[in-house]
Amino acid sequence: MQQDTTKPPARKPSLIDYARAWGESPFPPTLLATLIAAQHMRPFQPLPMIFPPALLFTTYVSLLDYKVDAAGISAAWSGLYLLLAARRKQTLRNKWSLRGVVRGSAMGLGFVNLVGGGLVYGFGMRKNNGEGEEV
């Protein structure tokens, strides 16, 4: 009698899987820091320029393999930037300029980082001496 050695079909990744992969990646905080710096560097605005070093630090922490902690820090700083950027009002004409598109993409990326990083931090498992420990 022969055994069936065929593999079951692979599961299609869900939206939660994509958000978790986004939150664990070191690339999104770097991209958000680049967009924030591009928008607020000239003319220099000191308050929004606090965010790029913090987001780049989360990339560093993520590359050190502290993915859950980096996701939490990234989610927090992205959410703070989103709140700060949402306070500024723009006219319809300014929304469709190059600066408005950069602002909109930074706000959208900040929201996605907030959701993805919050998901990873909320449901993540930390490595602790070889055993997984819930956060």
BAROTOR-72202 format. One line per 5 residues: number of its first residue (from 1); their letters; for each residue z, y, x of C-alpha. Coordinates in pm, whole numbers. Each point is the difference from the previous one (the first is absolute). Layout:
# residues N
NUM	A	Z Y X  ...
END
This chain:
# residues 135
1	MQQDT	0 0 0  -100 339 142  220 304 -19  -137 330 -121  1 223 311
6	TKPPA	-159 303 -156  201 318 19  93 183 -316  -188 327 -57  149 298 176
11	RKPSL	202 238 -214  -159 339 -52  225 277 137  166 207 -270  59 374 -7
16	IDYAR	357 -59 117  -131 -191 304  -228 291 90  285 251 -41  229 -214 217
21	AWGES	-265 -28 273  -51 378 -19  374 63 34  35 -230 302  -294 151 188
26	PFPPT	64 265 267  -333 172 -72  71 191 -329  286 216 137  -218 91 297
31	LLATL	-284 101 -229  234 206 -219  146 173 307  -354 86 113  -91 149 -340
36	IAAQH	324 199 -18  -48 138 351  -362 89 -71  98 194 -308  310 184 122
41	MRPFQ	-74 60 367  -212 308 -54  152 230 -110  315 -167 127  249 -84 -275
46	PLPMI	328 -123 146  147 -184 -302  -293 -239 -64  -38 -59 374  335 -183 -4
51	FPPAL	-174 -296 -163  -258 -114 262  255 -87 273  213 -191 -251  -302 -194 -127
56	LFTTY	-115 -77 354  352 -126 72  -37 -245 -291  -319 -127 159  189 -55 325
61	VSLLD	280 -183 -183  -255 -216 -180  -169 -92 326  341 -108 134  -3 -261 -280
66	YKVDA	255 169 -228  -244 -3 -290  254 23 -283  186 293 154  -325 178 88
71	AGISA	-124 -44 -356  317 156 -138  -14 297 235  -371 49 -69  54 -17 -376
76	AWSGL	280 256 18  -192 251 212  -320 -48 -199  189 62 -323  159 314 142
81	YLLLA	-340 130 108  -142 -80 -342  277 205 -164  -58 289 239  -377 -3 -45
86	ARRKQ	24 -26 -379  198 323 -16  -293 206 125  -244 100 -271  -372 33 63
91	TLRNK	-274 157 -206  -293 -214 -111  -226 162 258  236 -89 287  35 -362 -112
96	WSLRG	-364 -73 82  -11 164 341  33 -203 319  365 101 29  60 -105 -361
101	VVRGS	-159 -340 58  219 -54 309  306 103 -203  -93 -231 -286  -65 -294 230
106	AMGLG	331 63 181  184 5 -333  -176 -316 -117  70 -177 326  362 114 -16
111	FVNLV	32 -151 -348  -152 -330 110  231 -6 303  295 71 -230  -86 -293 -227
116	GGGLV	-97 -246 275  289 85 230  248 -1 -286  -121 -342 -107  33 -142 351
121	YGFGM	341 159 52  129 -104 -342  -107 -363 18  -25 -46 378  181 -250 216
126	RKNNG	149 100 334  7 -233 296  356 -59 115  54 -254 278  -276 -225 -124
131	EGEEV	112 8 -364  -148 219 -270  249 236 -156  -72 201 -310  26 374 29
END
